[in-house]
Amino acid sequence: MSRAGGADDSPIFQLGDIARILGRQVFELVQLVAKLAHEKGIALFLVGGVVRDLWLGQRNLDLDFVTEGDAIDFAESLAKRCGGSIQTHRSFGTAKWTLDAGAAAGLSLALDRIPSVLDFATARSETYDHPTALPRVAASDIGQDLARRDFSVNALALQLSPLSRAGRLIDAFDGVKDLQRRRIRVLHDQSFVDDPTRILRALRHSQRLGFELEPHTARWMGEALPWLARVSGQRLRNEIDLILREPEAGEVLLRLQDLGALAAIHPTFRVSARLPDLIDSGERPPWKTEAVDRRTLRWCILLTGTGAADVRGVCERLALTKALSQAVIASAKLTAVFGRLADEASRPSDVTRILDAFPDAALQVGWLLAAGKPQARANLSAYASDWRDQRSIASGADLKTMGVAPGPIYRRILDRLRYAWIDGEIRTDEEERALLQRLLEAED
C-alpha cells in the first residue's frame, strides 16, 4: 500500500487506495478538499484514525483534516464554495463542515455515500500546566500536531496538498511498525499522566483492533490509574460513551474493571461479568416498547452492576444528565426487587404495585437481566402488556357525582377497583359497581 519515495524518502501512500477502501465518492470529496487547499497555498493532511485504518484496509468515514494555517478560514471557504454549514471552536482552531443534501447535490455526490461531517483543525502543539489539566494550545506544524497524539498508530498523517507532495505518509513515531506488530504504544512515559482518559482509549483501541498493549505502555497505564480520580466526570462520561458504541463494549469495560480503572474513577463503580452478553443480546421484550434510545439502554445495563445502593454516586461522578441518571437508577432499583417478581405467590396486583414506579427503559433492561428467571419475565411481560394499562370504569368524577368528598379516599377506592380487575376478582361492569358500593359502605 506504500512505497519509499519523495524528496525526503518519506513513504508514499497510493491515493487510489482511498477510493478502493472508502469508496469512489469519498475519494472525490477528499480530492475536492485537497484541490482547494492547494489553490489557497495551504498544507493539508488527513490524520489520525482514518489514516491508521486506511493502512489496515478498513473502512472509516471519520475524516479528520489538519491544516498548517487557519483551519477555520479554510473550512469556511469550503462552505462558501460548496454549501453546507460550519461550526467552529476558535479557542482550539477547529471547525466542522456539515454537508447537507443541497451541498451534496452541488458536488454531484450522494449524501448517503459520503460523511455528513468533515472535521478540520489547525496544526497545534499542546502543553499541560499540571496532570489532568486541559491543554493549552498554540498554532504549530504537522510534526508538533502529531506529537500531541495519544498512540503511535494514531500519530500518522497523509499529506494531500500541495499536490506535489500528495500521498506523503508522515510517521515520526513508528506508527506503521506498531501497526505491523499489532500493538498499542503511547508516545512518552507521561502520556497517561497528562491525560488519564487515554487509559480508557488504550483499551478501547486494543479491543477493537485486536492489538496488544506494548509492555511499557501497559506499565505506565497501571501507574497512572490514581490520576483518573482527578478527571472531570464529563470527560470520563464522554470516553465511556465512545466505548458503549463499540461492538465489544462489554469486553472493554470488563478489562477496565480488571485493571482497576473503574474503581479508580469511583470506589463503587463495578460491572457485571455478564455485561458482554447483556449488551450484545439481540433479545427484545415481547411487549410493544416505548422508543428508548440505544445509548440509554446501554448505560442502564452497564450501571446495574454497580447496585441500587451505590449507583446514584456513580451517576453523579460521571455527570450523567438528570434524565439518564433517573433511567439508570430506576433500572438498578428494579434488579433489587427481582426476588419479589420471581415469587410465584405474588398476585398480579402485587407486581403492579411494584412496577408502576418504573419507566419503560427500566422494564426493558429488567427483561434482559431477568434471563433465567421465567416467573420474573412472565410478570414483567404481563405488566407491560396488560396490567399497567388496566383502569377501573369508575372515575373521580363519578365518585364526586355520588357525593364522595374529594380526598385520599379517591385514590384508595380507584386503586382497589383497578387491582380487583388485574387480579380477576371482578370481570364485569356489574361486579365493579357492586364492589364500589361495598367499598363506599366500608368508608362510612
DRENDOGU-142385 format. One record per residue (C-alpha): residue in one letter; z, x, y. Coordinates in nm, 2 decimals, decimal comma. Each point is the difference from the previous one (the first is absolute). Example, Ala and Ser with C-alpha at 12.3 -4.5 7.8 and 13.67 -1.06 7.14 Angstrom:
{res=A up=0,78 east=1,23 north=-0,45}
{res=S up=-0,07 east=0,14 north=0,34}
//
This chain:
{res=M up=0,00 east=0,00 north=0,00}
{res=S up=0,03 east=0,30 north=0,23}
{res=R up=-0,14 east=0,35 north=0,03}
{res=A up=0,06 east=0,31 north=0,21}
{res=G up=-0,19 east=0,02 north=0,32}
{res=G up=0,00 east=0,00 north=0,37}
{res=A up=0,06 east=0,27 north=0,26}
{res=D up=0,36 east=0,04 north=-0,10}
{res=D up=-0,07 east=-0,05 north=-0,37}
{res=S up=0,19 east=-0,33 north=0,00}
{res=P up=-0,07 east=-0,23 north=-0,29}
{res=I up=-0,28 east=-0,26 north=0,08}
{res=F up=0,05 east=-0,35 north=-0,12}
{res=Q up=-0,31 east=-0,19 north=-0,09}
{res=L up=0,01 east=-0,29 north=0,24}
{res=G up=-0,23 east=-0,21 north=-0,22}
{res=D up=0,30 east=-0,03 north=-0,24}
{res=I up=0,16 east=-0,23 north=0,26}
{res=A up=-0,28 east=-0,25 north=-0,06}
{res=R up=0,04 east=0,04 north=-0,38}
{res=I up=0,38 east=-0,04 north=0,00}
{res=L up=0,06 east=-0,23 north=0,30}
{res=G up=-0,32 east=-0,19 north=0,01}
{res=R up=-0,32 east=0,03 north=0,21}
{res=Q up=0,12 east=-0,22 north=0,28}
{res=V up=0,32 east=0,19 north=0,04}
{res=F up=-0,20 east=0,32 north=0,02}
{res=E up=-0,22 east=-0,15 north=0,27}
{res=L up=0,31 east=-0,09 north=0,20}
{res=V up=0,14 east=0,35 north=-0,03}
{res=Q up=-0,34 east=0,14 north=0,11}
{res=L up=0,00 east=-0,22 north=0,30}
{res=V up=0,34 east=0,11 north=0,10}
{res=A up=-0,10 east=0,37 north=-0,05}
{res=K up=-0,32 east=-0,04 north=0,20}
{res=L up=0,19 east=-0,14 north=0,30}
{res=A up=0,26 east=0,28 north=-0,02}
{res=H up=-0,29 east=0,25 north=-0,01}
{res=E up=-0,16 east=-0,15 north=0,31}
{res=K up=0,33 east=0,02 north=0,19}
{res=G up=0,06 east=0,36 north=-0,11}
{res=I up=0,32 east=-0,10 north=-0,20}
{res=A up=0,10 east=0,18 north=-0,31}
{res=L up=0,07 east=-0,28 north=-0,25}
{res=F up=0,17 east=0,02 north=-0,34}
{res=L up=0,07 east=-0,24 north=-0,29}
{res=V up=0,35 east=0,09 north=-0,11}
{res=G up=0,28 east=-0,06 north=-0,25}
{res=G up=0,00 east=-0,24 north=-0,30}
{res=V up=-0,36 east=-0,10 north=0,02}
{res=V up=-0,11 east=0,37 north=-0,02}
{res=R up=0,24 east=0,06 north=-0,29}
{res=D up=-0,14 east=-0,31 north=-0,18}
{res=L up=-0,36 east=0,10 north=0,07}
{res=W up=0,06 east=0,33 north=-0,17}
{res=L up=0,15 east=-0,19 north=-0,29}
{res=G up=-0,30 east=-0,24 north=0,00}
{res=Q up=0,22 east=-0,30 north=0,07}
{res=R up=-0,08 east=-0,29 north=0,24}
{res=N up=0,23 east=-0,01 north=0,31}
{res=L up=-0,10 east=-0,20 north=0,30}
{res=D up=0,29 east=0,10 north=0,22}
{res=L up=-0,21 east=0,21 north=0,23}
{res=D up=0,20 east=0,23 north=0,23}
{res=F up=-0,18 east=0,20 north=0,27}
{res=V up=0,14 east=0,29 north=0,21}
{res=T up=-0,17 east=0,12 north=0,32}
{res=E up=0,04 east=0,32 north=0,19}
{res=G up=0,01 east=-0,19 north=0,32}
{res=D up=0,11 east=-0,34 north=0,12}
{res=A up=-0,01 east=-0,23 north=-0,30}
{res=I up=0,08 east=-0,31 north=0,20}
{res=D up=-0,29 east=0,06 north=0,24}
{res=F up=-0,23 east=0,06 north=-0,30}
{res=A up=0,11 east=-0,31 north=-0,18}
{res=E up=-0,05 east=-0,21 north=0,32}
{res=S up=-0,35 east=0,14 north=0,04}
{res=L up=-0,08 east=-0,11 north=-0,36}
{res=A up=0,13 east=-0,36 north=0,07}
{res=K up=-0,20 east=-0,01 north=0,33}
{res=R up=-0,32 east=0,10 north=-0,18}
{res=C up=0,05 east=-0,19 north=-0,33}
{res=G up=0,25 east=-0,28 north=0,06}
{res=G up=0,33 east=-0,07 north=-0,16}
{res=S up=0,34 east=0,05 north=0,16}
{res=I up=0,23 east=0,30 north=0,06}
{res=Q up=0,38 east=0,03 north=-0,03}
{res=T up=0,15 east=0,32 north=0,14}
{res=H up=0,33 east=0,20 north=-0,03}
{res=R up=-0,03 east=0,23 north=0,30}
{res=S up=0,32 east=0,20 north=-0,06}
{res=F up=-0,15 east=0,12 north=-0,33}
{res=G up=-0,36 east=0,00 north=0,11}
{res=T up=-0,11 east=-0,24 north=-0,27}
{res=A up=-0,23 east=-0,30 north=-0,01}
{res=K up=-0,11 east=-0,27 north=-0,25}
{res=W up=-0,36 east=-0,13 north=0,02}
{res=T up=-0,01 east=-0,35 north=-0,16}
{res=L up=-0,35 east=-0,11 north=-0,11}
{res=D up=-0,07 east=-0,37 north=0,02}
{res=A up=-0,29 east=-0,20 north=-0,14}
{res=G up=-0,20 east=0,05 north=0,33}
{res=A up=0,05 east=0,38 north=0,00}
{res=A up=-0,11 east=0,02 north=-0,37}
{res=A up=-0,30 east=-0,21 north=0,06}
{res=G up=-0,10 east=0,21 north=0,30}
{res=L up=0,02 east=0,31 north=-0,22}
{res=S up=-0,20 east=-0,18 north=-0,27}
{res=L up=0,30 east=0,05 north=-0,24}
{res=A up=0,17 east=-0,26 north=-0,22}
{res=L up=0,37 east=-0,04 north=0,11}
{res=D up=0,12 east=-0,04 north=-0,36}
{res=R up=-0,15 east=0,33 north=-0,10}
{res=I up=0,15 east=0,22 north=0,27}
{res=P up=0,36 east=0,06 north=0,12}
{res=S up=0,12 east=-0,26 north=0,26}
{res=V up=0,20 east=0,27 north=0,18}
{res=L up=-0,07 east=0,36 north=0,08}
{res=D up=0,28 east=0,23 north=0,12}
{res=F up=-0,05 east=0,27 north=0,26}
{res=A up=0,26 east=0,27 north=0,11}
{res=T up=-0,02 east=0,28 north=0,24}
{res=A up=0,07 east=0,33 north=-0,19}
{res=R up=0,36 east=0,08 north=0,07}
{res=S up=0,30 east=0,23 north=-0,08}
{res=E up=0,34 east=-0,13 north=-0,07}
{res=T up=0,35 east=0,14 north=0,05}
{res=Y up=0,33 east=-0,14 north=-0,10}
{res=D up=0,31 east=0,03 north=0,23}
{res=H up=0,22 east=-0,05 north=-0,30}
{res=P up=-0,03 east=-0,11 north=-0,36}
{res=T up=-0,11 east=-0,37 north=-0,05}
{res=A up=-0,10 east=-0,03 north=0,37}
{res=L up=-0,33 east=-0,14 north=0,09}
{res=P up=-0,23 east=0,28 north=0,09}
{res=R up=-0,11 east=0,11 north=0,35}
{res=V up=-0,37 east=0,02 north=0,01}
{res=A up=-0,25 east=0,21 north=0,20}
{res=A up=-0,38 east=0,01 north=-0,01}
{res=S up=-0,13 east=0,28 north=-0,21}
{res=D up=-0,28 east=0,09 north=-0,24}
{res=I up=-0,08 east=-0,10 north=-0,36}
{res=G up=0,19 east=0,30 north=-0,15}
{res=Q up=0,32 east=-0,10 north=0,17}
{res=D up=-0,06 east=-0,36 north=-0,09}
{res=L up=-0,03 east=0,08 north=-0,37}
{res=A up=0,31 east=0,22 north=0,02}
{res=R up=0,21 east=-0,31 north=0,09}
{res=R up=-0,11 east=-0,19 north=-0,32}
{res=D up=0,24 east=-0,08 north=-0,28}
{res=F up=-0,17 east=0,15 north=-0,31}
{res=S up=-0,28 east=0,25 north=-0,06}
{res=V up=-0,22 east=-0,25 north=-0,17}
{res=N up=0,01 east=-0,21 north=0,32}
{res=A up=-0,05 east=0,30 north=0,23}
{res=L up=-0,38 east=-0,01 north=-0,05}
{res=A up=-0,26 east=-0,07 north=0,26}
{res=L up=-0,38 east=-0,06 north=-0,02}
{res=Q up=-0,18 east=0,09 north=0,32}
{res=L up=-0,26 east=-0,25 north=0,11}
{res=S up=-0,10 east=0,13 north=0,34}
{res=P up=-0,16 east=0,20 north=0,16}
{res=L up=-0,27 east=-0,08 north=-0,25}
{res=S up=-0,07 east=0,37 north=-0,05}
{res=R up=0,34 east=0,03 north=-0,17}
{res=A up=0,00 east=-0,34 north=-0,18}
{res=G up=0,13 east=0,03 north=-0,35}
{res=R up=0,24 east=0,29 north=0,06}
{res=L up=0,31 east=-0,05 north=-0,20}
{res=I up=0,31 east=0,14 north=0,17}
{res=D up=0,27 east=0,09 north=-0,25}
{res=A up=0,25 east=0,23 north=0,16}
{res=F up=0,28 east=-0,08 north=-0,25}
{res=D up=-0,17 east=0,03 north=-0,33}
{res=G up=-0,01 east=-0,38 north=-0,05}
{res=V up=-0,31 east=0,02 north=-0,22}
{res=K up=0,18 east=0,24 north=-0,24}
{res=D up=0,29 east=-0,25 north=-0,02}
{res=L up=-0,25 east=-0,28 north=-0,07}
{res=Q up=-0,14 east=0,22 north=-0,28}
{res=R up=0,35 east=0,07 north=-0,13}
{res=R up=0,10 east=-0,37 north=0,05}
{res=R up=0,32 east=0,07 north=0,19}
{res=I up=0,17 east=-0,12 north=0,32}
{res=R up=0,12 east=0,28 north=0,22}
{res=V up=0,15 east=0,00 north=0,35}
{res=L up=-0,12 east=0,24 north=0,26}
{res=H up=0,34 east=0,17 north=0,07}
{res=D up=0,36 east=0,00 north=-0,11}
{res=Q up=0,13 east=-0,21 north=0,30}
{res=S up=-0,26 east=-0,28 north=-0,05}
{res=F up=0,25 east=-0,25 north=-0,16}
{res=V up=0,27 east=0,09 north=0,26}
{res=D up=-0,24 east=-0,06 north=0,28}
{res=D up=-0,10 east=-0,34 north=-0,14}
{res=P up=0,20 east=-0,12 north=-0,30}
{res=T up=-0,23 east=-0,30 north=-0,05}
{res=R up=-0,23 east=0,25 north=-0,16}
{res=I up=0,23 east=-0,02 north=-0,30}
{res=L up=-0,12 east=-0,36 north=-0,05}
{res=R up=-0,36 east=0,10 north=0,07}
{res=A up=0,01 east=0,29 north=-0,25}
{res=L up=0,08 east=-0,22 north=-0,29}
{res=R up=-0,24 east=-0,27 north=0,12}
{res=H up=-0,29 east=0,24 north=0,00}
{res=S up=0,12 east=0,17 north=-0,32}
{res=Q up=0,01 east=-0,33 north=-0,19}
{res=R up=-0,33 east=-0,13 north=0,14}
{res=L up=-0,20 east=0,32 north=-0,06}
{res=G up=0,18 east=0,10 north=-0,32}
{res=F up=0,09 east=0,33 north=0,15}
{res=E up=0,31 east=0,21 north=-0,07}
{res=L up=0,24 east=0,13 north=0,28}
{res=E up=-0,04 east=0,37 north=0,07}
{res=P up=0,33 east=0,16 north=-0,11}
{res=H up=0,11 east=0,12 north=0,35}
{res=T up=-0,10 east=-0,34 north=0,14}
{res=A up=0,22 east=-0,17 north=-0,26}
{res=R up=0,29 east=0,22 north=0,08}
{res=W up=-0,03 east=-0,04 north=0,38}
{res=M up=-0,03 east=-0,37 north=-0,04}
{res=G up=0,33 east=-0,02 north=-0,20}
{res=E up=0,18 east=0,22 north=0,26}
{res=A up=-0,12 east=-0,23 north=0,29}
{res=L up=0,13 east=-0,33 north=-0,15}
{res=P up=0,31 east=-0,02 north=0,22}
{res=W up=-0,23 east=-0,01 north=0,31}
{res=L up=-0,13 east=-0,34 north=-0,11}
{res=A up=0,32 east=-0,16 north=0,12}
{res=R up=-0,10 east=0,10 north=0,36}
{res=V up=-0,34 east=-0,16 north=-0,01}
{res=S up=-0,04 east=-0,33 north=0,18}
{res=G up=-0,02 east=-0,32 north=-0,21}
{res=Q up=-0,34 east=-0,09 north=0,14}
{res=R up=-0,16 east=0,33 north=-0,10}
{res=L up=0,15 east=-0,03 north=-0,35}
{res=R up=-0,11 east=-0,37 north=-0,03}
{res=N up=-0,36 east=0,10 north=0,10}
{res=E up=-0,01 east=0,26 north=-0,27}
{res=I up=0,13 east=-0,24 north=-0,27}
{res=D up=-0,26 east=-0,26 north=0,12}
{res=L up=-0,26 east=0,26 north=-0,08}
{res=I up=0,15 east=0,06 north=-0,34}
{res=L up=0,01 east=-0,37 north=-0,08}
{res=R up=-0,38 east=-0,01 north=0,06}
{res=E up=-0,06 east=0,25 north=-0,28}
{res=P up=-0,11 east=-0,10 north=-0,35}
{res=E up=0,29 east=0,19 north=-0,15}
{res=A up=0,26 east=-0,09 north=0,27}
{res=G up=0,28 east=-0,06 north=-0,26}
{res=E up=-0,05 east=0,34 north=-0,15}
{res=V up=0,02 east=0,17 north=0,34}
{res=L up=0,32 east=-0,18 north=0,09}
{res=L up=0,16 east=0,09 north=-0,33}
{res=R up=-0,09 east=0,36 north=0,05}
{res=L up=0,16 east=-0,01 north=0,35}
{res=Q up=0,31 east=-0,15 north=-0,16}
{res=D up=0,02 east=0,27 north=-0,26}
{res=L up=-0,04 east=0,26 north=0,27}
{res=G up=0,29 east=-0,15 north=0,20}
{res=A up=-0,21 east=-0,10 north=0,29}
{res=L up=0,09 east=-0,37 north=0,00}
{res=A up=0,37 east=0,08 north=-0,01}
{res=A up=-0,05 east=0,24 north=0,29}
{res=I up=-0,16 east=-0,28 north=0,20}
{res=H up=0,29 east=-0,24 north=-0,08}
{res=P up=0,28 east=0,05 north=-0,25}
{res=T up=-0,06 east=-0,34 north=-0,17}
{res=F up=-0,38 east=0,01 north=0,00}
{res=R up=-0,11 east=-0,01 north=-0,36}
{res=V up=-0,28 east=-0,15 north=-0,19}
{res=S up=-0,03 east=-0,15 north=-0,35}
{res=A up=-0,15 east=0,19 north=-0,29}
{res=R up=-0,22 east=-0,31 north=-0,05}
{res=L up=-0,15 east=0,05 north=0,35}
{res=P up=-0,35 east=0,12 north=-0,11}
{res=D up=-0,04 east=-0,29 north=-0,24}
{res=L up=0,13 east=-0,25 north=0,25}
{res=I up=-0,23 east=0,12 north=0,28}
{res=D up=-0,30 east=0,02 north=-0,23}
{res=S up=0,06 east=-0,34 north=-0,17}
{res=G up=-0,29 east=-0,23 north=0,02}
{res=E up=0,22 east=-0,30 north=-0,08}
{res=R up=0,00 east=-0,28 north=0,25}
{res=P up=0,25 east=-0,29 north=0,00}
{res=P up=-0,13 east=-0,32 north=-0,16}
{res=W up=0,06 east=-0,21 north=0,31}
{res=K up=-0,21 east=-0,02 north=0,32}
{res=T up=0,15 east=0,27 north=0,22}
{res=E up=0,01 east=0,05 north=0,37}
{res=A up=-0,21 east=0,28 north=0,14}
{res=V up=0,24 east=0,29 north=-0,01}
{res=D up=-0,17 east=0,33 north=0,09}
{res=R up=-0,02 east=0,28 north=-0,25}
{res=R up=0,20 east=0,23 north=0,22}
{res=T up=0,30 east=-0,24 north=0,02}
{res=L up=0,00 east=-0,05 north=-0,38}
{res=R up=-0,01 east=0,37 north=-0,06}
{res=W up=0,29 east=0,07 north=0,23}
{res=C up=0,20 east=-0,28 north=-0,16}
{res=I up=-0,07 east=0,14 north=-0,35}
{res=L up=0,09 east=0,35 north=0,12}
{res=L up=0,33 east=-0,07 north=0,16}
{res=T up=0,14 east=-0,25 north=-0,26}
{res=G up=0,09 east=0,32 north=-0,20}
{res=T up=0,25 east=0,08 north=0,28}
{res=G up=0,21 east=-0,31 north=-0,08}
{res=A up=0,11 east=-0,30 north=0,20}
{res=A up=0,32 east=0,18 north=0,13}
{res=D up=-0,18 east=0,30 north=0,15}
{res=V up=-0,35 east=-0,11 north=0,09}
{res=R up=0,07 east=-0,11 north=0,36}
{res=G up=0,11 east=0,35 north=0,09}
{res=V up=-0,32 east=0,15 north=-0,14}
{res=C up=-0,20 east=-0,26 north=0,19}
{res=E up=0,18 east=0,10 north=0,32}
{res=R up=-0,05 east=0,38 north=-0,08}
{res=L up=-0,38 east=-0,05 north=-0,04}
{res=A up=-0,02 east=-0,22 north=0,31}
{res=L up=-0,17 east=-0,28 north=-0,18}
{res=T up=-0,10 east=-0,30 north=0,21}
{res=K up=0,23 east=-0,30 north=0,00}
{res=A up=-0,25 east=-0,21 north=-0,20}
{res=L up=-0,05 east=0,27 north=-0,26}
{res=S up=0,37 east=0,07 north=-0,03}
{res=Q up=0,07 east=-0,37 north=-0,06}
{res=A up=-0,25 east=-0,01 north=-0,28}
{res=V up=0,13 east=0,32 north=-0,16}
{res=I up=0,37 east=-0,11 north=0,03}
{res=A up=-0,08 east=-0,34 north=-0,15}
{res=S up=-0,18 east=0,16 north=-0,29}
{res=A up=0,29 east=0,23 north=-0,08}
{res=K up=0,24 east=-0,29 north=0,02}
{res=L up=-0,21 east=-0,21 north=-0,23}
{res=T up=0,01 east=0,27 north=-0,27}
{res=A up=0,38 east=-0,02 north=0,02}
{res=V up=0,00 east=-0,36 north=-0,12}
{res=F up=-0,23 east=0,05 north=-0,29}
{res=G up=0,29 east=-0,06 north=-0,24}
{res=R up=0,05 east=-0,35 north=0,14}
{res=L up=-0,38 east=-0,07 north=-0,01}
{res=A up=-0,01 east=0,12 north=-0,36}
{res=D up=0,29 east=-0,23 north=-0,11}
{res=E up=-0,14 east=-0,27 north=-0,22}
{res=A up=0,30 east=-0,22 north=0,10}
{res=S up=-0,10 east=0,00 north=0,36}
{res=R up=-0,14 east=-0,34 north=0,11}
{res=P up=-0,31 east=-0,03 north=0,21}
{res=S up=0,21 east=-0,10 north=0,30}
{res=D up=0,22 east=0,32 north=-0,05}
{res=V up=-0,32 east=0,21 north=0,01}
{res=T up=-0,13 east=-0,18 north=0,31}
{res=R up=0,33 east=0,06 north=0,19}
{res=I up=-0,04 east=0,37 north=-0,07}
{res=L up=-0,37 east=0,03 north=0,07}
{res=D up=-0,02 east=-0,22 north=0,32}
{res=A up=0,13 east=0,30 north=0,19}
{res=F up=-0,29 east=0,23 north=-0,10}
{res=P up=-0,35 east=0,04 north=0,16}
{res=D up=-0,31 east=0,00 north=-0,20}
{res=A up=-0,04 east=0,38 north=0,02}
{res=A up=0,34 east=0,03 north=-0,18}
{res=L up=-0,10 east=-0,25 north=-0,26}
{res=Q up=-0,32 east=0,19 north=-0,08}
{res=V up=0,19 east=0,33 north=-0,02}
{res=G up=0,26 east=-0,17 north=-0,22}
{res=W up=-0,27 east=-0,12 north=-0,23}
{res=L up=-0,12 east=0,35 north=-0,06}
{res=L up=0,35 east=0,14 north=-0,04}
{res=A up=0,09 east=-0,27 north=-0,25}
{res=A up=-0,24 east=0,12 north=-0,26}
{res=G up=0,18 east=-0,02 north=-0,33}
{res=K up=0,23 east=-0,28 north=0,13}
{res=P up=-0,19 east=-0,31 north=-0,11}
{res=Q up=0,26 east=-0,25 north=0,11}
{res=A up=0,02 east=0,16 north=0,35}
{res=R up=-0,38 east=-0,01 north=0,03}
{res=A up=-0,01 east=-0,36 north=-0,12}
{res=N up=0,25 east=-0,10 north=0,26}
{res=L up=-0,18 east=0,19 north=0,28}
{res=S up=-0,32 east=-0,16 north=-0,10}
{res=A up=0,14 east=-0,36 north=-0,02}
{res=Y up=0,17 east=0,04 north=0,33}
{res=A up=-0,30 east=0,14 north=0,19}
{res=S up=-0,24 east=-0,25 north=-0,16}
{res=D up=0,21 east=-0,32 north=0,01}
{res=W up=0,37 east=0,00 north=0,08}
{res=R up=-0,01 east=0,15 north=0,35}
{res=D up=-0,24 east=-0,27 north=0,12}
{res=Q up=0,20 east=-0,28 north=-0,14}
{res=R up=0,15 east=-0,23 north=0,26}
{res=S up=0,19 east=-0,33 north=-0,01}
{res=I up=-0,18 east=-0,32 north=0,10}
{res=A up=0,28 east=-0,08 north=0,24}
{res=S up=0,01 east=0,19 north=0,33}
{res=G up=0,24 east=0,05 north=0,28}
{res=A up=-0,17 east=-0,28 north=0,19}
{res=D up=0,07 east=-0,23 north=-0,29}
{res=L up=0,37 east=0,09 north=0,00}
{res=K up=0,02 east=-0,07 north=0,37}
{res=T up=-0,16 east=-0,34 north=-0,05}
{res=M up=0,26 east=-0,07 north=-0,26}
{res=G up=0,27 east=0,06 north=0,25}
{res=V up=0,11 east=0,35 north=-0,12}
{res=A up=0,13 east=0,20 north=0,30}
{res=P up=-0,18 east=0,33 north=0,04}
{res=G up=0,18 east=0,31 north=-0,13}
{res=P up=0,05 east=0,22 north=-0,31}
{res=I up=-0,01 east=-0,31 north=-0,22}
{res=Y up=-0,38 east=-0,01 north=0,05}
{res=R up=-0,05 east=0,34 north=-0,16}
{res=R up=0,24 east=-0,07 north=-0,28}
{res=I up=-0,17 east=-0,33 north=-0,10}
{res=L up=-0,36 east=0,12 north=0,04}
{res=D up=0,07 east=0,32 north=-0,20}
{res=R up=0,18 east=-0,20 north=-0,27}
{res=L up=-0,31 east=-0,23 north=-0,03}
{res=R up=-0,24 east=0,29 north=0,00}
{res=Y up=0,20 east=0,18 north=-0,28}
{res=A up=0,01 east=-0,32 north=-0,20}
{res=W up=-0,38 east=-0,02 north=0,00}
{res=I up=-0,02 east=0,37 north=-0,09}
{res=D up=0,24 east=-0,04 north=-0,29}
{res=G up=-0,17 east=-0,31 north=-0,13}
{res=E up=0,31 east=-0,21 north=0,06}
{res=I up=-0,22 east=-0,25 north=0,19}
{res=R up=-0,37 east=-0,06 north=-0,06}
{res=T up=-0,09 east=-0,32 north=0,21}
{res=D up=0,05 east=-0,13 north=0,35}
{res=E up=0,23 east=-0,26 north=-0,13}
{res=E up=0,22 east=0,26 north=-0,17}
{res=E up=0,02 east=0,20 north=0,33}
{res=R up=0,10 east=-0,32 north=0,20}
{res=A up=0,27 east=-0,07 north=-0,26}
{res=L up=0,14 east=0,36 north=0,02}
{res=L up=-0,02 east=-0,01 north=0,38}
{res=Q up=0,21 east=-0,32 north=0,00}
{res=R up=0,26 east=0,16 north=-0,22}
{res=L up=0,02 east=0,31 north=0,22}
{res=L up=0,05 east=-0,21 north=0,31}
{res=E up=0,27 east=-0,20 north=-0,16}
{res=A up=0,17 east=0,33 north=-0,11}
{res=E up=-0,01 east=0,12 north=0,36}
{res=D up=0,18 east=-0,31 north=0,13}
//
